[in-house]
Amino acid sequence: MTRVETLLWVVLPYVAITVFVVGHIWRYRTDQVGWTTRSSQLLESRRLRAGVLLFHLGFFAVLGGHILGILVPASLTEWAGVTEDMYHAVSVTAGTASGLLMLTGFVLLMLRRGTDTRVRAVTTRTDRLTYLLLGVMLVSGMYATVGENLIGGGYDYRETVAPYFRDLFLLRPDAALITEAPVVYRLHVIAGFLLYALWPFSRLVHAWSVPVKYLTRSNILYRTRGGSARSAGART
């Protein structure tokens, strides 16, 4: 294993994970005011709604597929009666559909940000780097799914990429596994590691801001000028 391979497939993953965790703690403790999406909805909302909906629907589907593909070994699906052909068909179909949803939403959002002067004016350098890494991940992921597996001869990532990630979690990384994967898979993984390292310092932190307290907070009271109060029928 060369030094470059060690740096990319052993050092980078753990550095990215460390920065991801420590960076979020630092950001939360020092910049709670900036812990936001910095939404540009007030500047333009019509195209934002469509892009955000498609992007997030596709994202959650893609995330679920990645989790299952990495954590569930081939031996377990075979034990459950799922043949390799069945798994491949479902994986390619679902992966292509969810990837297209996410990619379409991403393109709409990027077109909006690039063509609306007001939205473009509030785009930071960190935003641009985030969008670049997301774009690389989306394009490489779609190429791996459609180009390698649907149009091409197919590639079983569960023999290399998935075991590599499971070994990472077990603190015994084997770079030889990932280096056997096609270039597009390796590019996809590297872009992912870099995005994780950037995440705490970008607007992506909004992913952890789930409004759980909204479900249990008290009703809002509206008071008239006369001093009487009435409780809102719905939380607003």
C-alpha positions in Angstrom: 0.0 0.0 0.0 1.5 3.3 -1.1 1.6 6.5 1.1 -1.0 8.1 -1.1 -3.4 5.2 -0.6 -2.8 5.2 3.1 -3.5 9.0 3.2 -6.7 8.7 1.1 -8.2 5.5 2.5 -7.0 5.3 6.1 -6.0 8.8 7.3 -8.7 10.9 5.4 -11.7 9.0 6.7 -10.8 9.3 10.3 -9.7 12.9 10.0 -13.1 13.7 8.3 -15.1 11.9 11.0 -13.1 13.7 13.7 -13.6 17.1 12.1 -17.3 16.2 11.6 -17.9 15.5 15.3 -15.6 18.1 16.9 -16.6 20.7 14.3 -20.3 20.4 15.2 -19.6 20.7 18.9 -17.4 23.8 18.3 -20.0 25.3 16.0 -22.9 24.7 18.4 -21.0 26.2 21.3 -19.7 29.3 19.5 -22.2 30.1 16.7 -25.7 29.1 17.6 -27.0 32.2 15.9 -25.4 31.1 12.7 -26.7 27.5 13.1 -29.2 27.9 10.2 -29.8 27.2 6.6 -29.6 30.9 5.9 -32.7 30.5 3.8 -33.3 32.6 0.8 -37.0 31.9 0.6 -37.8 35.6 1.1 -35.8 36.4 -2.0 -37.4 33.8 -4.2 -39.8 31.0 -3.2 -41.4 29.4 -6.3 -38.4 27.6 -7.7 -37.1 27.0 -4.1 -40.1 24.9 -3.1 -39.8 22.5 -6.1 -36.1 22.1 -5.9 -36.0 21.5 -2.1 -38.8 19.0 -2.3 -37.2 16.9 -5.0 -33.7 17.2 -3.5 -34.8 16.0 0.0 -37.1 13.2 -1.2 -34.2 11.9 -3.3 -31.7 12.4 -0.5 -33.6 10.3 2.0 -34.1 7.5 -0.5 -30.4 7.6 -1.5 -29.4 7.7 2.1 -31.5 4.6 2.9 -30.0 2.8 -0.1 -26.5 3.6 1.0 -27.1 2.4 4.6 -28.6 -0.9 3.5 -26.0 -1.4 0.8 -23.1 -0.8 3.2 -24.3 -2.4 6.4 -26.1 -5.5 5.0 -23.6 -8.0 3.7 -24.3 -10.2 0.7 -24.4 -13.3 2.8 -27.4 -12.0 4.8 -29.4 -11.2 1.7 -28.6 -14.6 0.2 -29.7 -16.2 3.5 -33.0 -14.3 3.2 -33.5 -15.8 -0.2 -32.6 -12.7 -2.2 -30.6 -13.7 -5.2 -27.8 -11.5 -6.6 -29.9 -10.8 -9.7 -32.9 -9.8 -7.6 -30.7 -7.5 -5.5 -29.0 -6.0 -8.5 -32.4 -5.3 -10.2 -33.9 -3.6 -7.1 -30.7 -1.7 -6.4 -30.3 -0.3 -9.9 -34.0 0.6 -10.2 -34.3 2.3 -6.8 -30.9 3.9 -7.0 -31.6 5.4 -10.5 -35.0 6.7 -9.5 -33.9 8.2 -6.2 -30.7 9.6 -7.7 -32.6 11.3 -10.5 -34.9 12.9 -8.0 -32.0 14.2 -6.0 -30.1 15.3 -9.0 -33.1 17.1 -10.6 -33.7 19.0 -7.3 -30.0 19.9 -7.1 -30.0 21.2 -10.7 -33.1 23.3 -10.0 -31.6 24.8 -6.9 -28.3 25.5 -8.6 -30.1 27.2 -11.6 -32.1 29.3 -9.2 -29.0 30.3 -7.3 -27.1 31.1 -10.5 -29.8 33.0 -12.3 -31.3 35.0 -9.5 -29.1 38.0 -8.7 -30.3 38.4 -5.1 -29.9 34.8 -4.3 -26.5 34.7 -5.9 -25.4 37.7 -3.9 -25.9 35.9 -0.6 -24.0 32.8 -1.7 -20.7 32.4 0.2 -17.5 30.6 -0.7 -18.4 27.8 1.7 -21.7 27.4 -0.1 -19.9 27.1 -3.4 -17.5 24.5 -2.1 -20.5 22.6 -0.6 -22.3 22.6 -3.9 -19.2 21.5 -5.7 -18.7 18.5 -3.5 -22.5 17.6 -3.6 -22.3 17.9 -7.4 -19.3 15.6 -7.6 -21.0 13.1 -5.4 -24.3 13.2 -7.3 -22.7 12.9 -10.8 -20.3 10.1 -9.7 -23.0 8.3 -7.9 -25.3 8.4 -10.9 -22.5 7.3 -13.2 -21.7 4.4 -10.9 -25.4 3.4 -10.8 -26.4 4.0 -14.5 -23.1 3.8 -16.3 -21.4 1.0 -14.4 -24.4 -1.1 -13.4 -27.3 -0.4 -15.7 -25.6 0.3 -19.1 -22.2 -1.3 -18.4 -21.4 -4.8 -17.4 -22.2 -4.2 -13.7 -20.0 -4.0 -10.7 -20.6 -5.7 -7.3 -19.6 -3.0 -4.8 -20.6 -5.3 -1.9 -17.4 -7.2 -2.5 -15.1 -4.2 -2.1 -16.7 -0.8 -1.2 -19.2 -2.1 1.4 -16.6 -4.3 3.3 -14.2 -1.4 3.3 -16.7 0.8 5.1 -17.6 -1.9 7.6 -14.0 -2.4 8.4 -13.6 1.4 8.9 -16.3 1.3 11.5 -14.5 -1.6 13.2 -11.3 0.4 13.2 -9.5 -2.0 10.9 -9.4 -0.3 7.5 -8.3 -2.3 4.6 -7.3 0.1 1.8 -6.7 -2.8 -0.6 -10.5 -3.3 -0.8 -11.4 0.2 -2.0 -8.5 0.5 -4.4 -9.9 -2.4 -6.3 -13.1 -0.4 -7.0 -13.5 1.6 -10.3 -12.3 5.2 -10.3 -15.9 6.6 -10.2 -16.6 4.7 -6.9 -13.4 6.0 -5.3 -14.1 9.6 -6.5 -17.6 9.3 -4.9 -16.1 8.1 -1.6 -13.4 10.8 -1.5 -16.0 13.6 -2.2 -18.1 12.2 0.6 -15.3 12.3 3.1 -14.5 15.9 2.2 -18.1 16.9 2.5 -18.3 15.4 6.0 -15.2 17.5 7.0 -16.9 20.6 5.6 -20.3 19.9 7.0 -20.0 21.6 10.4 -18.9 24.8 8.9 -21.6 25.0 6.2 -25.3 25.5 6.1 -25.7 21.7 6.2 -25.8 21.9 10.0 -29.5 22.6 9.7 -30.0 18.8 9.2 -29.7 18.4 12.9 -32.2 21.2 13.8 -35.3 19.0 14.1 -38.0 21.1 15.7 -39.0 18.5 18.3 -40.0 21.1 21.0 -42.6 22.4 18.6 -44.7 19.3 19.3 -44.9 19.9 23.0 -44.8 23.7 23.4 -47.7 25.6 24.8 -50.3 27.2 22.6 -49.7 30.8 21.6 -51.9 33.4 23.3 -53.3 36.3 21.2 -54.4 39.4 23.2 -56.7 42.1 22.0 -56.2 45.7 22.9 -58.9 45.3 25.5 -56.6 43.0 27.5 -58.6 39.7 27.0 -56.7 36.7 25.7 -57.6 33.7 23.6 -55.6 30.6 22.9 -54.7 29.8 19.3 -56.5 26.7 18.1 -53.3 25.6 16.3 -49.7 26.1 17.1 -48.2 28.6 14.7 
